[in-house]
Amino acid sequence: MKYNFDEIVNRRNTYSMKWDGGEFIKKMGLTSRYDEETLPLFTADMDLPVPQPLIEALHKTVDHRIFGYSVFPNEYYEAIQHWFKKRHNWDIKTEEIIYSPGTVHAVNIAVRAFTEPGDGIIIQRPVYPPFTRAIESNGRNVRNNALICDENGHYSIDFADFEAKAKEENTKLFILCNPHNPTGRVFGAEELQKLSDICSENGVIIIADEIHGDLVRINQTFLPIAKVAESTDHIITFTAINKTFNVAGLHCTNVIISNSNLRTKFIKELGMHLASPFTISALIAVYNEGEEWLEQLKEYIDGTMEWVVNFLAERMPKVKTRIPEGTYLMWLDFSGYGISPEEVHDRIYNKANVILEDGSMFGEEGLVYQRICLPSPRPIIKEAFERIAKEFEDLK
């Protein structure tokens, strides 16, 4: 079927964190202004309707009228295996799949399972803020292998620095984000192979957050690191339907661990978690019948990103950005205006009444940036950028 992603679905009064969580959002420190006219584009949560097969599957679950404790049927594992075999030629064994009620939760579990207080964990800033929190809140130390940004806004890995940090005596873990949040890099086979080799040689376990792996541009190919690496004994992969199919509220991450010893340690730290019947039926539906929707979604997001680049070139040429290789995020560099990050924030969040995410949240490397999440109907995105452009007109 043909989906209409331009349709604006009113999410207010539906318990939406974005649209109903004003007080919560202010307490988070994202903004000091939130009202009925606010446009929230800060969180990786789509304002787009989900695939029709998913809706039908959830209706069927509701119609049963009993929502008790649930177990994972064979169909659950088969759906995961089918999806990754078809799209990535990746063979995953049933025993390698572990359910977790969220990716951030799984990151914290991995930190506690595979490191001790005081150990070092490598991340690549600017990067998703919960990685830093998972490290520091558990008493571990950040080893920042900052990505290198060239004059065109393209990010690459500083391998010399990465290897030096991997060789440090107490470095035990590396959290890879691929596709990378917020820069949108999709790392290639050579890069992934080199990261894997360095970690393997130095006894560093890789936690690969690949939950945006389905959300790449139409002309891009995503490679799971487990498919590229010579050995997967040191690799743990996080996958999820949450981002791909806009079901973050159903809490469904799957952790893939081929090494039985690492799997045992992870499960011991994780404890027992059961998914709801809605989560189980959702995953089976989207992995078996959601591909047509996903391809339409990717085409729509690609079109939105092209519109943003063209709009900025015409109306806000001092903002530097590029279409990312993956994710539905854009990373906007406001340094060309020569004003402080605080003033950039004030103009966007308070005056334009649009909520993005300050780049400083992702590390000092993001100080002059703003992150925007674009999976909303294009009319909303257009209104947001019109508002923002108006507040910067005096700085042309």
KEGU-474017 format. One record per residue (C-alpha): residue number from 1; x, y, z. Coordinates in Angstrom, 3 decimals. Example, Ala and Ser with C-alpha at 12.3 -4.5 7.8 and 13.67 -1.06 7.14 Angstrom:
% residues 2
   num          x          y          z
     1     12.300     -4.500      7.800
     2     13.670     -1.060      7.140
% end
This chain:
% residues 396
   num          x          y          z
     1      0.000      0.000      0.000
     2      0.997      3.634     -0.446
     3      1.614      5.569      2.774
     4      0.971      9.306      3.145
     5      3.761     10.617      5.357
     6      2.629     14.219      4.824
     7     -0.424     13.471      6.972
     8     -0.211     15.329     10.281
     9     -1.350     13.094     13.115
    10     -2.199     15.042     16.271
    11     -0.136     13.464     19.060
    12     -1.245     15.746     21.851
    13     -3.062     14.068     24.739
    14     -1.614     10.658     23.796
    15      1.050     10.528     26.562
    16      3.703     11.586     24.036
    17      6.935     12.745     25.633
    18      7.510     15.137     22.731
    19      4.059     16.667     22.571
    20      2.675     16.265     26.110
    21      5.834     16.286     28.203
    22      6.477     20.013     28.493
    23      7.237     20.048     32.208
    24      9.390     16.941     31.911
    25     11.290     18.454     28.989
    26     11.930     21.655     30.930
    27     13.192     19.660     33.916
    28     15.569     17.858     31.539
    29     17.058     21.262     30.790
    30     16.347     21.155     27.058
    31     14.359     24.376     27.058
    32     12.840     26.989     29.320
    33      9.869     27.495     27.002
    34      7.243     24.920     26.131
    35      3.658     25.766     25.193
    36      0.916     24.825     22.738
    37      2.840     26.409     19.848
    38      6.110     24.572     20.511
    39      7.483     22.368     17.740
    40      9.485     19.556     19.398
    41     12.048     18.024     17.045
    42     14.572     16.898     19.622
    43     14.041     13.196     20.164
    44     14.479     10.188     17.890
    45     10.769      9.472     17.759
    46      8.785      9.703     14.530
    47      5.598     11.697     14.069
    48      4.679      9.320     11.245
    49      2.135      6.469     11.273
    50      3.485      2.929     11.560
    51      3.085      0.126      8.978
    52     -0.441     -1.177      8.465
    53      0.564     -4.811      9.219
    54      1.766     -3.633     12.617
    55     -1.555     -1.934     13.363
    56     -3.423     -5.075     12.380
    57     -1.167     -7.257     14.559
    58     -1.712     -5.013     17.581
    59     -5.479     -4.995     17.007
    60     -5.406     -8.781     16.976
    61     -3.530     -8.741     20.289
    62     -6.047     -6.318     21.804
    63     -8.970     -8.393     20.572
    64     -7.716    -11.340     22.591
    65     -8.579     -9.259     25.719
    66     -5.999    -10.827     28.060
    67     -2.526     -9.353     28.453
    68     -0.641    -11.635     30.812
    69      2.997    -12.667     31.088
    70      4.334    -13.688     27.702
    71      7.045    -15.951     26.341
    72      8.966    -15.634     23.088
    73      7.600    -18.035     20.450
    74      9.749    -19.477     17.690
    75      8.147    -16.963     15.325
    76      9.835    -14.137     17.251
    77     13.326    -15.494     16.649
    78     12.527    -16.564     13.109
    79     11.362    -13.035     12.253
    80     14.666    -11.582     13.469
    81     16.655    -14.191     11.575
    82     14.615    -13.644      8.406
    83     15.122     -9.870      8.500
    84     18.879     -9.887      8.981
    85     19.463    -12.712      6.531
    86     17.438    -11.012      3.829
    87     18.761     -7.491      4.303
    88     22.341     -8.132      5.433
    89     23.052    -11.784      4.606
    90     23.733    -12.249      8.317
    91     22.995    -15.666      9.799
    92     21.999    -15.367     13.464
    93     21.441    -18.413     15.666
    94     18.438    -18.499     17.965
    95     20.570    -18.961     21.088
    96     22.549    -15.808     20.220
    97     19.474    -13.556     20.579
    98     18.769    -11.931     23.957
    99     15.807     -9.634     24.580
   100     16.341     -6.356     26.434
   101     13.674     -3.742     27.267
   102     15.751     -0.983     25.669
   103     19.129     -0.119     24.189
   104     20.253      2.305     26.910
   105     19.371     -0.343     29.480
   106     21.448     -2.880     27.531
   107     24.425     -0.496     27.377
   108     24.374     -0.163     31.153
   109     24.120     -3.943     31.544
   110     27.136     -4.431     29.252
   111     29.195     -1.852     31.144
   112     28.538     -3.656     34.427
   113     28.944     -7.152     32.977
   114     32.255     -6.656     31.191
   115     34.121     -3.979     33.146
   116     35.040     -3.063     36.701
   117     34.954      0.355     38.396
   118     37.904      2.386     37.160
   119     38.157      0.613     33.801
   120     38.300      2.635     30.607
   121     35.634      2.557     27.902
   122     36.161      4.092     24.460
   123     33.494      6.224     22.826
   124     33.676      8.490     19.781
   125     32.373     11.972     20.476
   126     30.346     13.828     19.496
   127     28.123     10.915     20.426
   128     24.793      9.925     21.951
   129     24.837     11.314     25.549
   130     23.587      8.148     27.352
   131     26.881      6.436     26.451
   132     28.759      8.887     28.650
   133     26.184      8.577     31.411
   134     26.372      4.768     31.333
   135     30.134      4.948     31.753
   136     30.355      7.619     34.420
   137     27.304      6.610     36.465
   138     28.773      3.130     36.814
   139     32.142      4.428     37.987
   140     34.052      3.740     34.777
   141     36.238      6.175     32.828
   142     35.589      7.698     29.410
   143     38.284      7.239     26.784
   144     37.246      9.687     24.085
   145     38.434      8.832     20.590
   146     36.990     12.010     19.080
   147     35.950     11.778     15.445
   148     37.778     14.059     13.022
   149     35.630     16.555     11.111
   150     36.981     17.984      7.852
   151     36.083     21.328      6.270
   152     33.179     19.697      4.425
   153     31.586     18.338      7.604
   154     32.637     14.740      6.903
   155     33.644     12.722      9.963
   156     36.352     10.063     10.076
   157     38.063      7.940     12.716
   158     41.398      8.865     14.277
   159     42.833      5.348     14.201
   160     46.190      6.252     15.739
   161     44.418      7.690     18.781
   162     41.976      4.772     18.851
   163     44.775      2.205     18.921
   164     46.639      4.120     21.626
   165     43.543      4.148     23.822
   166     42.817      0.477     23.121
   167     46.343     -0.401     24.256
   168     45.905      1.300     27.637
   169     46.044     -1.323     30.352
   170     42.584     -0.780     31.775
   171     40.662     -0.225     28.514
   172     38.130     -3.033     28.408
   173     35.240     -1.896     26.215
   174     34.490      0.106     23.075
   175     30.969      1.387     22.356
   176     30.597      1.708     18.596
   177     27.681      3.727     17.262
   178     26.998      2.812     13.635
   179     25.227      4.511     11.941
   180     26.697      7.216     14.107
   181     24.465      9.452     16.216
   182     24.549     12.457     15.706
   183     26.929     12.773     12.718
   184     25.136     10.253     10.518
   185     28.302      8.456      9.394
   186     27.834      4.901      8.151
   187     31.226      3.322      8.594
   188     32.581      1.234      5.739
   189     33.976     -2.293      5.681
   190     37.615     -1.197      5.909
   191     36.952      1.056      8.889
   192     34.935     -1.588     10.719
   193     37.514     -4.300     10.028
   194     40.283     -2.078     11.386
   195     38.309     -1.247     14.547
   196     37.589     -4.929     15.083
   197     41.202     -5.960     14.568
   198     42.552     -3.368     17.005
   199     40.049     -4.372     19.658
   200     40.667     -8.083     19.165
   201     44.425     -7.651     19.426
   202     44.090     -5.703     22.673
   203     41.385     -7.698     24.438
   204     38.747     -4.951     24.059
   205     35.103     -6.005     23.746
   206     33.022     -4.140     21.156
   207     29.470     -3.077     21.969
   208     27.988     -2.221     18.559
   209     24.914     -0.012     18.768
   210     23.416     -0.601     15.320
   211     19.823      0.379     16.041
   212     19.790      2.930     13.198
   213     21.112      0.337     10.731
   214     17.881      0.140      8.731
   215     17.696      3.918      8.386
   216     20.268      4.713      5.721
   217     19.963      6.696      2.532
   218     18.565      4.939     -0.520
   219     22.020      4.811     -2.164
   220     23.869      3.664      0.995
   221     24.698      0.186      2.284
   222     24.905     -0.605      5.989
   223     27.255     -3.361      7.141
   224     26.886     -4.934     10.592
   225     30.339     -5.154     12.131
   226     29.684     -8.824     12.900
   227     29.532     -9.437      9.147
   228     32.823     -7.666      8.481
   229     34.953     -8.830     11.404
   230     37.274    -11.823     11.041
   231     35.915    -13.136     14.363
   232     32.830    -12.187     16.380
   233     34.092    -13.550     19.701
   234     34.626     -9.995     20.997
   235     31.541     -8.408     19.400
   236     28.130     -7.747     20.949
   237     25.512     -6.183     18.689
   238     22.418     -4.217     19.682
   239     19.548     -4.254     17.195
   240     16.048     -2.848     17.600
   241     12.721     -2.265     15.896
   242     12.262      0.904     17.963
   243     13.868      3.412     15.593
   244     13.155      1.620     12.324
   245      9.416      1.236     12.836
   246      8.634      4.009     15.352
   247      7.744      1.771     18.290
   248     10.033      3.155     21.010
   249      7.149      2.887     23.462
   250      7.101     -0.898     23.060
   251     10.671     -1.291     24.393
   252     12.230     -3.889     22.133
   253     15.990     -4.279     21.754
   254     17.644     -7.537     20.779
   255     21.243     -8.221     21.749
   256     23.231    -10.592     19.522
   257     26.157    -12.388     21.226
   258     27.897    -15.291     19.503
   259     30.497    -15.863     22.253
   260     28.841    -18.172     24.787
   261     30.984    -16.941     27.704
   262     30.122    -13.293     27.030
   263     26.491    -14.276     26.540
   264     26.393    -15.991     29.929
   265     27.891    -12.939     31.660
   266     25.478    -10.569     29.952
   267     22.409    -12.672     30.793
   268     23.506    -12.973     34.427
   269     23.785     -9.203     34.767
   270     20.598     -8.584     32.781
   271     18.346    -10.863     34.811
   272     14.984    -12.028     33.541
   273     12.948     -9.670     31.368
   274      9.687    -10.570     29.660
   275      8.267     -8.552     26.799
   276      4.607     -7.607     26.582
   277      2.421     -9.467     24.087
   278      2.227     -6.208     22.126
   279      6.011     -6.084     21.764
   280      6.185     -9.664     20.575
   281      3.387     -9.330     18.027
   282      4.855     -6.001     16.837
   283      8.291     -7.421     16.105
   284      6.902    -10.422     14.243
   285      4.686     -8.153     12.128
   286      7.274     -5.534     11.160
   287     10.129     -7.917     10.429
   288      7.876    -10.133      8.301
   289      5.701     -7.486      6.627
   290      7.231     -4.050      7.229
   291      9.750     -3.796      4.405
   292      7.470     -2.027      1.914
   293      6.707      0.667      4.503
   294     10.397      1.075      5.361
   295     11.438      1.659      1.765
   296      8.754      4.341      1.392
   297      9.848      5.909      4.667
   298     13.492      6.070      3.555
   299     12.495      7.747      0.310
   300     10.408     10.291      2.234
   301     13.177     11.102      4.726
   302     15.699     11.431      1.893
   303     13.375     13.956      0.274
   304     13.024     15.896      3.523
   305     16.793     16.072      3.896
   306     17.185     17.362      0.347
   307     14.594     20.030      1.118
   308     16.490     21.061      4.283
   309     19.817     21.374      2.454
   310     18.218     23.503     -0.279
   311     16.365     25.674      2.243
   312     19.509     26.356      4.243
   313     21.517     27.158      1.125
   314     18.945     29.801      0.177
   315     17.800     31.182      3.533
   316     20.546     30.363      6.051
   317     23.761     29.812      4.074
   318     25.877     30.361      7.189
   319     24.579     27.076      8.607
   320     26.798     24.248      7.438
   321     25.380     20.753      7.114
   322     25.386     17.741      4.825
   323     22.980     14.916      4.123
   324     24.063     12.128      6.478
   325     24.769      8.637      5.211
   326     22.426      7.184      7.815
   327     19.893      7.950     10.591
   328     17.036     10.448     10.322
   329     19.078     13.121     12.097
   330     20.849     16.187     10.776
   331     23.824     17.839     12.442
   332     23.732     21.602     11.928
   333     26.833     23.780     12.364
   334     25.896     27.342     13.428
   335     29.477     28.602     13.895
   336     29.224     30.752     10.765
   337     27.044     33.259     12.617
   338     29.826     34.159     15.035
   339     27.510     34.200     18.045
   340     27.648     32.174     21.228
   341     26.001     28.756     21.536
   342     23.784     30.324     24.207
   343     22.493     32.925     21.756
   344     21.918     30.270     19.091
   345     19.904     28.349     21.673
   346     17.864     31.402     22.652
   347     16.970     32.256     19.067
   348     15.837     28.718     18.246
   349     14.287     27.446     21.480
   350     12.834     30.583     23.030
   351     12.136     32.914     20.096
   352     11.381     30.455     17.270
   353      9.817     28.065     19.820
   354     11.415     25.016     18.219
   355     13.126     22.407     20.397
   356     16.220     20.736     18.965
   357     19.183     19.381     20.938
   358     22.214     21.498     21.784
   359     25.344     19.945     20.327
   360     27.158     20.399     23.625
   361     25.110     17.484     24.985
   362     27.116     15.201     22.681
   363     30.502     16.413     23.942
   364     32.577     19.545     23.587
   365     33.114     18.629     19.928
   366     29.452     19.552     19.337
   367     29.524     22.966     20.979
   368     28.571     24.980     17.864
   369     26.071     22.421     16.578
   370     22.384     21.629     16.881
   371     20.869     18.182     16.287
   372     17.474     17.957     14.650
   373     15.304     14.849     14.237
   374     13.527     14.928     10.888
   375     11.002     12.033     10.798
   376      7.951     14.273     10.968
   377      5.505     15.285      8.235
   378      7.297     17.669      5.917
   379      4.856     20.542      6.612
   380      6.008     20.490     10.264
   381      9.674     20.482      9.239
   382      9.082     23.364      6.850
   383      7.336     25.421      9.516
   384     10.148     24.776     11.987
   385     12.835     25.962      9.571
   386     10.784     29.009      8.540
   387     10.554     29.996     12.214
   388     14.270     29.457     12.792
   389     15.283     31.364      9.632
   390     13.179     34.341     10.693
   391     15.078     34.590     13.983
   392     18.454     34.706     12.189
   393     17.523     37.185      9.462
   394     19.233     40.069     11.229
   395     22.568     38.206     11.073
   396     22.773     37.875      7.296
% end
